[in-house]
Amino acid sequence: LQNFDEKYIKVIIVTLLNMNKMYVIDSEREVQNGYIDIFLTKAVSYKEYVDYEWIIELKYLKESDRKKLDETKQQALEQLSGYGESYQIDKGFDGKKVKKAAVVVVGKKDVYVESL
């Protein structure tokens, strides 16, 4: 885990999500307020079965940086809030149908999830 960082977490999550064909996965989608780490939109074939789109913000902290957990969670939630207010999300999707989740991984064991 010497050079382990957020991009590896992202690859793992995207790989697992890709097994479920109910969503289209968009990585680093550009919006007015930044780049969404993972944006899940309803696949056309399953739109009647899927209720929500998802915006997921990922963060990774080394075990030695655990003291920054609260600050990192807050930063992720602020980013999510900004993405939700972006023109592309606000006008392109039903705001009540877009869920937002921050996933913070610390070291090799702990995963924290906060949602808006």
VOFI-681016 format. One record per residue: z, x, y of N, C-alpha, C, O in turn; residue number from 1. Coordinates in nm, 3 decimals. Each point is the difference from the previous one (the first is absolute). Layout:
VOFI-681016
n.zz, n.xx, n.yy, ca.zz, ca.xx, ca.yy, c.zz, c.xx, c.yy, o.zz, o.xx, o.yy, n
Z, X, Y, Z, X, Y, Z, X, Y, Z, X, Y, NUM
...
end
This chain:
VOFI-681016
n.zz, n.xx, n.yy, ca.zz, ca.xx, ca.yy, c.zz, c.xx, c.yy, o.zz, o.xx, o.yy, n
0.000, 0.081, -0.121, 0.000, -0.081, 0.121, 0.000, 0.085, 0.127, 0.033, -0.050, 0.108, 1
-0.068, 0.176, -0.118, 0.008, 0.088, 0.117, -0.086, -0.049, 0.117, 0.045, 0.003, 0.114, 2
-0.166, -0.046, -0.141, -0.088, -0.045, 0.108, -0.020, -0.151, -0.001, -0.094, -0.052, 0.060, 3
0.182, -0.018, -0.127, -0.009, -0.145, -0.013, 0.019, -0.064, 0.136, 0.092, 0.036, 0.074, 4
-0.178, -0.133, -0.040, 0.016, -0.071, 0.126, -0.054, -0.142, -0.012, -0.030, -0.048, -0.109, 5
0.017, -0.018, 0.223, -0.035, -0.142, 0.005, -0.134, -0.030, -0.068, -0.014, -0.105, -0.063, 6
-0.082, 0.193, 0.075, -0.132, -0.030, -0.058, 0.007, -0.016, -0.152, -0.078, -0.077, -0.057, 7
0.170, 0.147, -0.009, 0.012, -0.014, -0.144, 0.064, -0.134, -0.038, -0.038, -0.062, -0.099, 8
0.133, 0.019, 0.178, 0.059, -0.133, -0.019, -0.109, -0.105, 0.015, -0.010, -0.093, -0.079, 9
-0.072, 0.110, 0.181, -0.107, -0.095, 0.027, -0.099, -0.007, -0.116, -0.040, -0.109, -0.040, 10
0.001, 0.223, -0.015, -0.093, 0.002, -0.112, 0.059, -0.075, -0.119, -0.070, -0.077, -0.066, 11
0.197, 0.099, 0.039, 0.066, -0.068, -0.112, 0.000, -0.152, 0.022, -0.036, -0.076, -0.090, 12
0.076, 0.034, 0.209, 0.007, -0.144, 0.030, -0.138, -0.064, -0.003, -0.017, -0.107, -0.059, 13
-0.082, 0.170, 0.121, -0.135, -0.056, 0.000, -0.056, -0.008, -0.142, -0.066, -0.098, -0.034, 14
0.093, 0.197, -0.046, -0.046, -0.002, -0.140, 0.060, -0.119, -0.075, -0.070, -0.071, -0.072, 15
0.199, 0.049, 0.089, 0.065, -0.113, -0.066, -0.050, -0.133, 0.053, -0.024, -0.093, -0.077, 16
0.008, 0.083, 0.209, -0.049, -0.125, 0.060, -0.143, -0.030, -0.042, -0.039, -0.117, -0.010, 17
-0.039, 0.218, -0.013, -0.141, -0.018, -0.035, -0.018, -0.068, -0.136, -0.107, -0.055, -0.028, 18
0.210, 0.057, -0.055, -0.008, -0.067, -0.130, 0.000, -0.152, 0.016, -0.047, -0.072, -0.089, 19
0.099, 0.024, 0.201, 0.003, -0.142, 0.029, -0.120, -0.033, 0.087, -0.009, 0.046, 0.114, 20
-0.083, -0.123, -0.165, -0.125, -0.028, 0.070, 0.011, -0.116, 0.099, -0.100, -0.045, 0.055, 21
0.223, -0.005, -0.032, 0.018, -0.111, 0.093, -0.006, 0.043, 0.146, -0.016, -0.083, 0.090, 22
0.028, 0.213, -0.067, -0.003, 0.054, 0.136, -0.108, 0.106, 0.013, -0.034, 0.071, -0.095, 23
-0.019, -0.062, 0.216, -0.087, 0.111, 0.037, 0.089, 0.097, 0.075, 0.071, -0.039, 0.093, 24
-0.074, 0.166, -0.132, 0.086, 0.101, 0.060, -0.077, 0.075, 0.107, -0.108, 0.053, -0.024, 25
0.167, -0.049, 0.141, -0.060, 0.073, 0.112, 0.101, 0.106, 0.043, 0.110, -0.032, 0.045, 26
-0.147, 0.157, -0.058, 0.089, 0.111, 0.035, -0.039, 0.055, 0.137, -0.117, 0.024, 0.028, 27
0.219, -0.004, 0.055, -0.020, 0.054, 0.136, -0.093, -0.086, 0.084, -0.085, 0.051, 0.072, 28
0.103, -0.181, -0.082, -0.080, -0.092, 0.081, 0.035, 0.019, 0.147, 0.117, -0.003, 0.039, 29
-0.218, 0.024, 0.042, 0.021, 0.021, 0.142, 0.017, -0.133, 0.070, -0.081, -0.091, -0.015, 30
0.188, 0.081, 0.092, 0.024, -0.116, 0.085, 0.036, 0.053, 0.138, 0.019, 0.120, 0.020, 31
-0.010, -0.209, 0.073, 0.027, 0.035, 0.139, 0.123, 0.090, 0.016, 0.000, 0.090, 0.083, 32
0.102, -0.115, -0.161, 0.127, 0.072, 0.016, 0.022, 0.109, -0.104, 0.114, 0.039, -0.024, 33
-0.221, 0.011, -0.039, 0.017, 0.110, -0.094, -0.080, -0.019, -0.128, -0.103, -0.068, -0.001, 34
0.153, 0.129, -0.105, -0.065, -0.007, -0.131, 0.099, -0.053, -0.102, 0.108, 0.055, -0.019, 35
-0.146, -0.164, -0.046, 0.086, -0.061, -0.101, -0.011, 0.082, -0.128, -0.110, 0.025, -0.049, 36
0.224, 0.017, -0.005, -0.003, 0.081, -0.123, -0.070, -0.074, -0.113, -0.096, 0.051, -0.058, 37
0.145, -0.171, 0.027, -0.063, -0.081, -0.104, -0.007, -0.144, 0.051, 0.101, -0.059, 0.038, 38
-0.222, 0.004, -0.038, -0.020, -0.139, 0.041, -0.061, -0.074, -0.117, -0.109, 0.034, -0.047, 39
0.179, -0.134, -0.001, -0.046, -0.079, -0.114, -0.052, -0.134, 0.050, 0.074, -0.078, 0.061, 40
-0.201, 0.051, -0.087, -0.058, -0.129, 0.037, -0.039, -0.074, -0.127, -0.023, 0.061, -0.104, 41
0.016, -0.190, 0.115, -0.032, -0.084, -0.116, -0.142, 0.030, -0.048, -0.093, 0.006, 0.079, 42
0.078, 0.014, -0.209, -0.133, 0.013, -0.058, -0.065, -0.138, 0.002, 0.067, -0.100, -0.028, 43
-0.193, 0.094, 0.060, -0.070, -0.128, 0.013, 0.015, -0.085, -0.125, 0.022, -0.121, 0.009, 44
-0.034, 0.182, -0.126, 0.008, -0.078, -0.124, 0.137, -0.062, -0.026, 0.012, -0.094, -0.078, 45
0.092, 0.148, 0.143, 0.136, -0.048, -0.026, 0.066, -0.062, 0.124, 0.120, -0.026, -0.002, 46
-0.196, 0.002, 0.108, 0.062, -0.044, 0.126, 0.081, -0.128, -0.012, 0.096, -0.020, 0.074, 47
-0.134, -0.067, -0.166, 0.076, -0.125, -0.016, 0.134, 0.022, -0.073, 0.087, -0.086, 0.003, 48
-0.072, 0.201, -0.066, 0.122, 0.029, -0.075, 0.096, 0.093, 0.074, 0.116, 0.015, -0.039, 49
-0.164, 0.047, 0.145, 0.080, 0.099, 0.073, 0.041, -0.059, 0.135, -0.084, -0.046, 0.077, 50
0.212, 0.049, -0.049, 0.050, -0.059, 0.123, 0.003, 0.096, 0.119, -0.013, -0.044, 0.114, 51
0.031, 0.173, -0.139, 0.027, 0.092, 0.111, -0.088, 0.124, -0.003, -0.043, 0.046, -0.106, 52
0.017, 0.006, 0.224, -0.052, 0.134, 0.016, 0.122, 0.090, 0.023, 0.106, -0.050, 0.037, 53
-0.120, 0.181, -0.058, 0.113, 0.091, 0.015, -0.037, 0.122, 0.082, -0.106, 0.060, -0.019, 54
0.195, -0.023, 0.110, -0.009, 0.127, 0.072, 0.117, 0.084, -0.051, 0.115, -0.041, 0.008, 55
-0.147, 0.159, -0.061, 0.104, 0.086, -0.057, -0.001, 0.135, 0.073, -0.103, 0.067, 0.009, 56
0.218, -0.031, 0.041, 0.018, 0.130, 0.066, 0.083, 0.088, -0.093, 0.109, -0.040, -0.043, 57
-0.160, 0.158, 0.012, 0.069, 0.091, -0.091, 0.061, 0.117, 0.076, -0.056, 0.050, 0.097, 58
0.172, -0.009, -0.143, 0.067, 0.119, 0.054, 0.061, 0.076, -0.117, 0.045, -0.059, -0.098, 59
-0.044, 0.190, 0.110, 0.062, 0.084, -0.102, 0.093, 0.100, 0.068, -0.037, 0.064, 0.098, 60
0.157, -0.052, -0.152, 0.096, 0.098, 0.048, 0.042, 0.088, -0.116, 0.024, -0.049, -0.110, 61
-0.015, 0.178, 0.136, 0.057, 0.089, -0.101, 0.149, -0.030, -0.010, 0.060, -0.050, 0.095, 62
-0.003, 0.080, -0.208, 0.143, -0.023, -0.019, 0.082, 0.066, 0.110, 0.101, -0.054, 0.044, 63
-0.143, 0.170, 0.000, 0.073, 0.072, 0.104, -0.007, -0.070, 0.137, 0.078, 0.032, 0.089, 64
-0.171, -0.127, -0.073, -0.015, -0.074, 0.126, 0.060, -0.140, -0.008, -0.027, -0.083, 0.087, 65
0.106, 0.056, -0.190, 0.057, -0.134, -0.020, 0.072, -0.053, 0.124, 0.002, -0.121, 0.024, 66
0.056, 0.210, 0.055, 0.074, -0.043, 0.120, -0.091, -0.070, 0.102, 0.048, -0.069, 0.090, 67
-0.178, 0.085, -0.105, -0.097, -0.064, 0.090, -0.046, -0.136, -0.052, -0.093, -0.058, 0.056, 68
0.155, 0.007, -0.161, -0.045, -0.123, -0.064, -0.002, -0.119, 0.097, -0.102, -0.068, 0.010, 69
0.211, 0.044, 0.060, 0.005, -0.116, 0.091, -0.105, 0.012, 0.110, -0.067, -0.097, 0.034, 70
0.053, 0.215, 0.021, -0.099, 0.025, 0.105, -0.143, -0.023, -0.054, -0.084, -0.057, 0.068, 71
0.060, 0.103, -0.188, -0.133, -0.015, -0.062, -0.030, -0.146, -0.030, -0.112, -0.046, 0.024, 72
0.211, -0.027, -0.075, -0.018, -0.144, -0.025, -0.033, -0.073, 0.130, -0.091, -0.083, 0.004, 73
0.165, 0.115, 0.102, -0.023, -0.064, 0.129, -0.141, 0.031, 0.053, -0.069, -0.089, 0.051, 74
0.028, 0.212, -0.065, -0.135, 0.040, 0.043, -0.106, -0.079, -0.078, -0.098, -0.047, 0.058, 75
0.116, 0.033, -0.188, -0.095, -0.073, -0.083, -0.006, -0.147, 0.041, -0.108, -0.059, 0.006, 76
0.224, -0.001, 0.021, 0.003, -0.141, 0.042, -0.068, -0.019, 0.135, -0.068, -0.100, 0.021, 77
0.086, 0.194, 0.070, -0.067, -0.007, 0.130, -0.152, 0.010, -0.017, -0.076, -0.071, 0.066, 78
0.033, 0.160, -0.155, -0.143, 0.012, -0.027, -0.055, -0.131, -0.056, -0.107, -0.046, 0.041, 79
0.179, -0.013, -0.136, -0.044, -0.127, -0.059, -0.012, -0.109, 0.105, -0.096, -0.077, 0.001, 80
0.193, 0.071, 0.086, -0.001, -0.100, 0.106, -0.124, 0.019, 0.089, -0.067, -0.097, 0.035, 81
0.038, 0.220, -0.001, -0.117, 0.030, 0.082, -0.130, -0.036, -0.070, -0.091, -0.053, 0.062, 82
0.083, 0.081, -0.192, -0.122, -0.035, -0.074, -0.020, -0.151, -0.001, -0.112, -0.048, 0.014, 83
0.221, -0.025, -0.032, -0.008, -0.146, -0.003, -0.046, -0.059, 0.132, -0.058, -0.108, 0.004, 84
0.084, 0.179, 0.105, -0.041, -0.047, 0.133, -0.140, 0.048, 0.038, -0.051, -0.037, 0.105, 85
-0.009, 0.119, -0.188, -0.134, 0.051, 0.028, -0.100, -0.115, 0.004, 0.012, -0.099, -0.073, 86
-0.108, 0.114, 0.158, -0.105, -0.102, 0.015, -0.067, -0.032, -0.133, -0.023, -0.116, -0.032, 87
-0.008, 0.219, -0.045, -0.072, -0.020, -0.126, 0.079, -0.085, -0.100, -0.057, -0.078, -0.075, 88
0.186, 0.094, 0.075, 0.085, -0.077, -0.092, 0.028, -0.138, 0.058, -0.008, -0.101, -0.070, 89
0.042, 0.097, 0.199, 0.033, -0.125, 0.066, -0.115, -0.100, -0.004, 0.021, -0.118, -0.025, 90
-0.142, 0.165, 0.049, -0.116, -0.089, 0.006, -0.068, -0.019, -0.135, -0.064, -0.102, -0.023, 91
0.078, 0.200, -0.066, -0.072, -0.007, -0.127, 0.074, -0.068, -0.113, -0.060, -0.037, -0.101, 92
0.191, 0.019, 0.117, 0.081, -0.054, -0.109, 0.103, -0.097, 0.054, 0.040, 0.009, 0.116, 93
0.003, -0.102, -0.199, 0.107, -0.092, 0.035, 0.131, 0.079, 0.002, 0.046, 0.045, -0.105, 94
0.012, -0.029, 0.221, 0.122, 0.080, 0.016, 0.113, -0.040, -0.092, 0.081, 0.085, -0.039, 95
-0.073, -0.212, 0.002, 0.105, -0.046, -0.090, -0.028, 0.039, -0.144, 0.087, -0.008, -0.086, 96
-0.209, 0.051, 0.061, -0.041, 0.036, -0.136, -0.013, 0.151, -0.019, -0.053, 0.046, -0.102, 97
0.099, 0.032, 0.200, -0.003, 0.146, -0.012, 0.144, 0.048, -0.012, 0.079, -0.014, 0.093, 98
-0.046, 0.070, -0.207, 0.133, 0.058, -0.023, -0.005, 0.148, 0.032, -0.104, 0.064, -0.016, 99
0.216, -0.010, 0.062, 0.007, 0.142, 0.036, 0.118, 0.063, -0.074, 0.111, -0.054, -0.001, 100
-0.137, 0.171, -0.059, 0.106, 0.068, -0.074, -0.003, 0.150, 0.029, -0.107, 0.062, 0.003, 101
0.225, -0.006, 0.019, 0.016, 0.144, 0.016, 0.060, 0.054, -0.129, 0.102, -0.050, -0.048, 102
-0.166, 0.151, -0.007, 0.048, 0.062, -0.123, 0.035, 0.145, 0.033, -0.087, 0.079, 0.039, 103
0.214, -0.045, -0.054, 0.045, 0.137, 0.027, 0.051, 0.059, -0.130, 0.092, -0.053, -0.063, 104
-0.154, 0.162, 0.022, 0.038, 0.070, -0.121, 0.076, 0.126, 0.040, -0.046, 0.078, 0.084, 105
0.164, -0.060, -0.145, 0.081, 0.118, 0.029, 0.014, 0.082, -0.128, 0.052, -0.047, -0.101, 106
-0.101, 0.170, 0.109, 0.008, 0.087, -0.117, -0.078, -0.055, -0.116, -0.107, -0.058, 0.018, 107
0.161, 0.075, -0.140, -0.070, -0.050, -0.117, 0.061, -0.124, -0.062, -0.050, -0.048, -0.102, 108
0.156, -0.005, 0.161, 0.068, -0.112, -0.065, 0.008, -0.127, 0.082, -0.010, -0.109, -0.055, 109
0.028, 0.120, 0.185, 0.035, -0.118, 0.080, -0.118, -0.058, 0.076, -0.078, 0.072, 0.063, 110
0.066, -0.205, -0.071, -0.104, -0.073, 0.071, 0.069, -0.112, 0.078, 0.076, -0.078, -0.056, 111
-0.105, 0.072, 0.184, 0.056, -0.104, 0.087, -0.114, -0.085, 0.054, -0.101, 0.053, 0.046, 112
0.118, -0.185, -0.053, -0.103, -0.091, 0.048, 0.063, -0.092, 0.103, 0.104, -0.062, -0.025, 113
-0.168, 0.053, 0.141, 0.044, -0.093, 0.105, -0.122, -0.083, 0.036, -0.111, 0.051, 0.001, 114
0.131, -0.178, 0.029, -0.113, -0.082, 0.037, 0.024, -0.073, 0.132, 0.114, -0.019, 0.043, 115
-0.223, -0.020, 0.018, 0.005, -0.076, 0.126, -0.049, -0.140, -0.028, -0.005, -0.083, 0.091, 116
end
